[in-house]
Amino acid sequence: MAYAGSIYPLEAGLRLLLSPPGSNIVVRTACCSVGVVLPVYSTFKAIERKDPDEQKRCLVYWAAFGSFTIAEIFTDKLIYWFPFYYHLKFAFLVWLQLPSTDGANQIYTNHLRPFLLRHQAKLDHIVGFVYCELAKVATTHEAEFQFVKKVFSGILGAANQTVSDIFHPHHRGSGRAIEGPTEQEQEEDGSDTEHED
């Protein structure tokens, strides 16, 4: 069956997602969407609703996801070539989020929390040292940070203006210079030259 011949778009999407040849880009995009985009929106909703249970669920997810991401940094180069690696990653990310499996809570309760409790004193010392060093760097290089902030603000301002000009060209006053003066401007110029005589 061809993808285009399918009458069900969901079926075509699942076939594309699950077909291994050349589909890593699709599965990687799905991993990003399921692993980051959806949880960011869920976190936003939990914060806006001020629901403590939902906020805790989001925090547990981000703790589990962050731990997975740290582990993946060190193992990705070794196992990315494994067949169906991204498919398994996608399935794992779905498992982390599904309320029926409560995967993130299982990871947190059974593995992450006991590990962090066991090493809490060492980790507090390391985190305190890192924060202290970051504060020193920020203080030492404050002028450079302000310069970079100013440059990025300028770039973002220019990009925002460019995008605005693309989507709303009639709002830009300088766009008329290419077209020539308007009739009103011609009339004003004509009346000014008559008075000058």
ZAROKE-586843 format. One record per residue (C-alpha): residue number from 0; residue in three letters; x, y, z. Coordinates in steps of 0.02 Angstrom, whole numbers, plus 50000, padded with zeros to 5 digits. Layout:
# ZAROKE-586843
R num residu    c1    c2    c3
R NUM    ALA     X     Y     Z
...
This chain:
# ZAROKE-586843
R num residu    c1    c2    c3
R   0    MET 50000 50000 50000
R   1    ALA 50065 50171 49955
R   2    TYR 50062 50316 50077
R   3    ALA 49961 50422 49957
R   4    GLY 49834 50282 49928
R   5    SER 49785 50274 50110
R   6    ILE 49617 50346 50152
R   7    TYR 49669 50372 50332
R   8    PRO 49797 50511 50361
R   9    LEU 49835 50439 50534
R  10    GLU 49879 50272 50454
R  11    ALA 49996 50357 50331
R  12    GLY 50077 50456 50472
R  13    LEU 50102 50300 50577
R  14    ARG 50176 50207 50428
R  15    LEU 50297 50349 50396
R  16    LEU 50340 50359 50580
R  17    LEU 50370 50174 50598
R  18    SER 50457 50139 50432
R  19    PRO 50643 50129 50468
R  20    PRO 50723 50176 50300
R  21    GLY 50760 50361 50292
R  22    SER 50632 50409 50423
R  23    ASN 50749 50456 50566
R  24    ILE 50712 50639 50535
R  25    VAL 50526 50607 50558
R  26    VAL 50552 50505 50717
R  27    ARG 50677 50632 50787
R  28    THR 50551 50771 50756
R  29    ALA 50417 50666 50841
R  30    CYS 50535 50639 50989
R  31    CYS 50561 50826 51005
R  32    SER 50375 50860 50992
R  33    VAL 50325 50727 51117
R  34    GLY 50473 50751 51233
R  35    VAL 50480 50941 51239
R  36    VAL 50342 51035 51149
R  37    LEU 50191 50948 51226
R  38    PRO 50263 50949 51404
R  39    VAL 50306 51134 51389
R  40    TYR 50126 51171 51348
R  41    SER 50064 51054 51487
R  42    THR 50179 51143 51609
R  43    PHE 50112 51312 51553
R  44    LYS 49933 51253 51580
R  45    ALA 49976 51183 51753
R  46    ILE 50056 51348 51804
R  47    GLU 49911 51452 51739
R  48    ARG 49780 51343 51822
R  49    LYS 49878 51345 51986
R  50    ASP 49844 51160 52008
R  51    PRO 49975 51091 52131
R  52    ASP 49948 50909 52080
R  53    GLU 49972 50949 51896
R  54    GLN 50124 51057 51936
R  55    LYS 50201 50914 52035
R  56    ARG 50168 50795 51890
R  57    CYS 50256 50916 51772
R  58    LEU 50404 50936 51890
R  59    VAL 50422 50747 51904
R  60    TYR 50416 50733 51714
R  61    TRP 50551 50866 51691
R  62    ALA 50661 50782 51821
R  63    ALA 50644 50614 51733
R  64    PHE 50665 50693 51560
R  65    GLY 50818 50792 51616
R  66    SER 50898 50636 51689
R  67    PHE 50863 50542 51527
R  68    THR 50938 50685 51426
R  69    ILE 51097 50684 51533
R  70    ALA 51114 50496 51510
R  71    GLU 51082 50515 51324
R  72    ILE 51221 50643 51306
R  73    PHE 51347 50511 51359
R  74    THR 51270 50362 51269
R  75    ASP 51199 50438 51110
R  76    LYS 51358 50422 51009
R  77    LEU 51372 50240 51057
R  78    ILE 51195 50182 51026
R  79    TYR 51118 50300 50897
R  80    TRP 51164 50177 50759
R  81    PHE 51063 50040 50846
R  82    PRO 50914 49991 50736
R  83    PHE 50755 50076 50792
R  84    TYR 50849 50183 50920
R  85    TYR 50742 50337 50889
R  86    HIS 50585 50230 50882
R  87    LEU 50626 50160 51054
R  88    LYS 50665 50336 51117
R  89    PHE 50497 50395 51052
R  90    ALA 50408 50251 51140
R  91    PHE 50503 50289 51301
R  92    LEU 50452 50473 51295
R  93    VAL 50271 50425 51267
R  94    TRP 50283 50303 51413
R  95    LEU 50353 50442 51525
R  96    GLN 50200 50550 51494
R  97    LEU 50054 50432 51484
R  98    PRO 49944 50447 51639
R  99    SER 49900 50262 51626
R 100    THR 50083 50209 51642
R 101    ASP 50145 50353 51751
R 102    GLY 50320 50320 51685
R 103    ALA 50399 50481 51744
R 104    ASN 50338 50450 51921
R 105    GLN 50406 50272 51915
R 106    ILE 50577 50334 51858
R 107    TYR 50577 50470 51990
R 108    THR 50517 50362 52135
R 109    ASN 50616 50204 52098
R 110    HIS 50779 50273 52031
R 111    LEU 50805 50461 52032
R 112    ARG 50743 50504 52207
R 113    PRO 50843 50366 52296
R 114    PHE 51000 50414 52200
R 115    LEU 50982 50599 52239
R 116    LEU 50944 50567 52423
R 117    ARG 51097 50456 52437
R 118    HIS 51212 50588 52359
R 119    GLN 51124 50747 52416
R 120    ALA 51267 50816 52522
R 121    LYS 51395 50796 52382
R 122    LEU 51276 50868 52253
R 123    ASP 51234 51018 52364
R 124    HIS 51421 51053 52379
R 125    ILE 51447 51039 52190
R 126    VAL 51295 51147 52149
R 127    GLY 51350 51279 52276
R 128    PHE 51524 51283 52200
R 129    VAL 51455 51297 52022
R 130    TYR 51337 51439 52071
R 131    CYS 51480 51530 52157
R 132    GLU 51591 51513 52003
R 133    LEU 51451 51570 51888
R 134    ALA 51422 51723 51997
R 135    LYS 51609 51764 51987
R 136    VAL 51607 51747 51797
R 137    ALA 51450 51854 51783
R 138    THR 51526 51989 51895
R 139    THR 51694 51986 51808
R 140    HIS 51621 51995 51633
R 141    GLU 51469 52104 51665
R 142    ALA 51519 52232 51532
R 143    GLU 51538 52094 51401
R 144    PHE 51368 52021 51447
R 145    GLN 51288 52193 51430
R 146    PHE 51370 52215 51259
R 147    VAL 51308 52044 51200
R 148    LYS 51135 52084 51268
R 149    LYS 51135 52249 51173
R 150    VAL 51192 52164 51011
R 151    PHE 51060 52028 51026
R 152    SER 50926 52158 51064
R 153    GLY 50976 52251 50907
R 154    ILE 50973 52093 50803
R 155    LEU 50804 52040 50873
R 156    GLY 50734 52215 50846
R 157    ALA 50793 52215 50665
R 158    ALA 50725 52039 50637
R 159    ASN 50559 52088 50715
R 160    GLN 50549 52242 50603
R 161    THR 50592 52138 50449
R 162    VAL 50460 52008 50488
R 163    SER 50334 52146 50524
R 164    ASP 50376 52229 50357
R 165    ILE 50354 52063 50266
R 166    PHE 50184 52025 50342
R 167    HIS 50120 52204 50352
R 168    PRO 50201 52300 50207
R 169    HIS 50070 52438 50206
R 170    HIS 50124 52493 50381
R 171    ARG 50297 52538 50324
R 172    GLY 50316 52719 50270
R 173    SER 50479 52700 50174
R 174    GLY 50404 52570 50056
R 175    ARG 50321 52710 49957
R 176    ALA 50489 52783 49904
R 177    ILE 50504 52649 49772
R 178    GLU 50329 52683 49707
R 179    GLY 50352 52870 49702
R 180    PRO 50256 53006 49792
R 181    THR 50070 52989 49824
R 182    GLU 49943 53104 49742
R 183    GLN 49924 53202 49903
R 184    GLU 50113 53230 49910
R 185    GLN 50112 53285 49727
R 186    GLU 49972 53409 49762
R 187    GLU 50064 53476 49914
R 188    ASP 50224 53493 49811
R 189    GLY 50127 53581 49673
R 190    SER 50048 53704 49793
R 191    ASP 50215 53739 49875
R 192    THR 50297 53781 49708
R 193    GLU 50152 53896 49660
R 194    HIS 50175 53996 49821
R 195    GLU 50361 54010 49795
R 196    ASP 50339 54107 49632
